[in-house]
Amino acid sequence: MSYSTYFNYLLSVGAGIYYKPVSHFELQLVISMNHQSNAALLEPNGGINFPAITLGAGYIIDPVQFKPRTHPDPYLTSEKKKRWDVSAFWGISGMTFPDESQVPMYGITILKSIQVNRFGAISFAGELEMNGRARLLVQRGTIEEVSPYRGSLLFGYEFLMGKTIFSVQLGVYIYRPYKEKDDIYQRWGLVHRLFDQFYFGINFKSYRNFADHLDLRLTYSF
């Protein structure tokens, strides 16, 4: 009931501290919560959730000396960055018993990002998505004729890491004729800038601890 595929994903969130008793040696403590599943690619997909405590020790061959900054910091005088993103995405989700199958999930997202600190930005977005599960159920006659599309608004935070962006978003449906699971969902994203204005990466959508699907996305940013 936990695994139905050979390839699975691991999500982990946690915090840690490290202590240096001497210049060449450090001790580490990390506490995390972990989830492993196939991101609803195929059923069954119960997944496994588990906490973890990690203890570690490291020897630093060449310690780094952190010296006081002696030149001006350009971030302090530069204007905060703002951008618009238009993303097209496509993924696959598994159907549950007795309608076991795999269906496409695709759509478009328009997002506004506003930088608020050196490494972070807040985001506001609108999304229109085609729910392949609803479309297949209509085609099979399992449910009455209903639109498979669903629209939502999202709010989130982005971690700006050079050419890579890790994002966390909370979404709420404003249009969803075929209702399943919750009205509120989460999106976790990781994209990388391939060219000046194009990003490519993945997004994971879930309801609390229930996976909806994992998708690939191409983003045009301006």
Secondary structure, DSSP 8 states (H G I E B T S, - for coil): ---SSS--EEEEEEEEEEEEEETTEEEEEEEEEEEEE-TTSSS----EEEEEEEEEEEE-SS--------S--HHHHS---EEEEEEEEEEEEE--TTS--EEEEEEEEEEEEEEEETTEEEEEEEEEEEEHHHHHHHHHTSS-S---EEEEEEEEEEEEETTEEEEEEEEEEEE-SS--S-SEEEEEEEEEE-SSSEEEEEEEEEETTEEEEEEEEEEEE-
